[in-house]
Amino acid sequence: MSKTKIAPSLLAADFGNLQRDIEMVNESDADWHHIDIMDGVFVPNISYGMPVVKTIAKHATKPLDVHLMIVDPDRYIKTFAELGATHLTVHYEACTHLHRTIQAIKAEGMKAGVALNPHTNVNLLKNVIKDLDIALIMSVNPGFGGQSFIENTYEKIHNLKELIKESDAPTLIEVDGGVNSKNAKALIKAGADALVAGSFIFNTEDPKQTISELKKSTDRWSIFEL
Ligand SMILES: O=C(CO)[C@H](O)[C@H](O)COP(=O)(O)O
């Protein structure tokens, strides 16, 4: 089993000290910066837009894992590529022509991801799974940080892992929402390859240390214990 990626969600960072928090992630054991874009239409919240992403990209030294919680994401694929996104994830529920959208993301040189809301069945990815670099399972209803983890996520991850294996697809499973040190082991056991965590990391005294402990635990579980 390969090592689990850790992606701190900058939604929970201190925006008055954004550069400091980005540099903390740079220097930490995290693998990716996770960037949540919310439009107030697809989800009932607005996060931040292009000027902030540009600032993040200017200071970040790790891959930029951008999660678009917006309607009609095709309009912004090129823009996010130009801003420096390395991974671009769109929502299944927001795409009428999902196959075309995935190809457009790849054509811009980015890894392509598709996110599923908690109610969306993983089997709906069957016809695109081989094209996907990332399948992101939302373990909360998207729109806000700090929500409680939804328990049926484990079963969804398990079913998605089966689909990936059956299809011989290269897809990583990313989990986002309410992730912490208590549920991380079960998530990896179910098949998660990447964990997004916001409040669990940034609401601690020493976020860098929290990342380090999470990374060490997940490495151990990935390699020795599961
Ligand atoms: O996509 C998101 C919200 O829609 C966030 O990435 C997610 O909620 C992470 O925050 P937390 O770890 O605090 O739950």
The ligand as an ORCA input file, in Angstrom:
! r2SCAN-3c Opt
* xyz 0 1
  O     -14.365     21.219      1.033
  C     -14.476     21.629      2.145
  C     -15.774     22.177      2.611
  O     -16.700     22.090      1.608
  C     -13.298     21.634      3.079
  O     -12.110     21.264      2.391
  C     -13.517     20.663      4.186
  O     -14.713     20.895      4.826
  C     -12.340     20.669      5.137
  O     -12.644     21.260      6.306
  P     -12.737     20.474      7.678
  O     -11.540     19.572      7.742
  O     -12.735     21.581      8.678
  O     -14.020     19.678      7.646
*
